[in-house]
Amino acid sequence: SSMGPKLPGYWLMTWLGLTGNLLALPVIGLVAFQAPSLQAATISVAFALAWPAAIVGIVASAGLLGERHWGVILAIVSLSMALAGSLPYGIVRLSLLAFGGGDQAIALGVASIVLGVLNVLALLYWCRPGHRRGGRL
């Protein structure tokens, strides 16, 4: 049974997810290797969480485009991974401003937190029960 059209925004969220995750791959690399302060931490977060989250997100989008239930599950996993990286990273970035972080640290911190909030909103969307109709997960 087709699951896509059941909830409004399904295709928009699927395409946004695919596009966002594809764009994230090079952006994560640029940020990780250009951020002068906290470089080791930034590179670790990029390799350990950000890139894997984006890759899982791309696979999730492929499943969602095929209207597969596992696509929803993977979307939730990918967003959770992204959140595990973006929120703590943003909070640490902004909290270090007390020790003089500079404009780039402010931009990275704010961007991480905004990304975190967007991830929470997307997570709320994909966790809606409507995506689970038509069979147990």
Steps between C-alpha positions, in 0.01 A plus 500: 500500500620849414604698808626824349185704445349421843657802672533843339858607450633147443656572159621847601669361813647208303653726232618753761666212687672369189618845387605609850700183564672510160597866560609418856780267389728767344392771748593282800843447344555870435397599853699220665826589331467879501394564859823615671385476862397161639619340177558153646154500657338628181668236285407224749133603501506519119647151456323328789148642467435759231612307191346167613173683584493658152571164332225327700274795404571445129416128532184595697394740222547222244268278706247782538505566124419131457224538764659237723423489873869451582561844346305659787697300757833597341391865480438494877841335559680750275332803663579364847867459402509853359343635820752313714770695319352841423346603833789412736750637246308828467466536876873436555589745221284775649604433861866538402430854383562611857864412429506695173379302203475752218240547228553157346433326832178701543389412145580128549329490838184672379493293179532177703215597730275610209579168330414322824162675520424414135597138573259493796217631277578241232519230768155600630368476143641151433395370845131575432281190525361557149825370356444169676149426371461192289708258702708472814851640493 
